[in-house]
């Protein structure tokens, strides 16, 4: 077994590694799915993604909340033309839309979690992941806009949140694959059944 760390532009709290197996032997007793599992590892992995998708959505909600709080604090402290930028209507509209988006994402996530606790919600887990991760990209971008040029500076937390939000659409199934191969297929199948 060989491996190496993969440097990433963000999400520094969770590291990525490349691992290669050469002539690696797995005893028959450890083969997932027994004989029927041979060649099905990818599909078993995909079946386990529902919980991961909900967890990724929850992380996205957390990233959005942190971005909102950071932007709100910056808007209160940063003065332009003699007043804090939180007093300007455009800033207020941005903060309000961010808060609404976050609350909608949070409540949708809670609902999907309740469904999954009952053994339901496979489709909804994919939907919440696709929606909330894209929403996190938008919310963190808005937080950067509120920071202006300083939002691009690494010394401000918002720049890290923006980069961290971007990767969430890739985790647990890239957004495009998730929408086409999981969500759309299930919607089409459900339409055929009804």
PyMOL commands that set and color helices and strands:
alter all, ss='L'
color gray80, all
select helices_A, chain A and resi 28-30+34-37+41-47+49-77+85-87+89-117+122-152+157-168+175-193
alter helices_A, ss='H'
color red, helices_A
select strands_A, chain A and resi 2-6+16-20+79-80+83-84
alter strands_A, ss='S'
color yellow, strands_A
deselect
rebuild
show_as cartoon
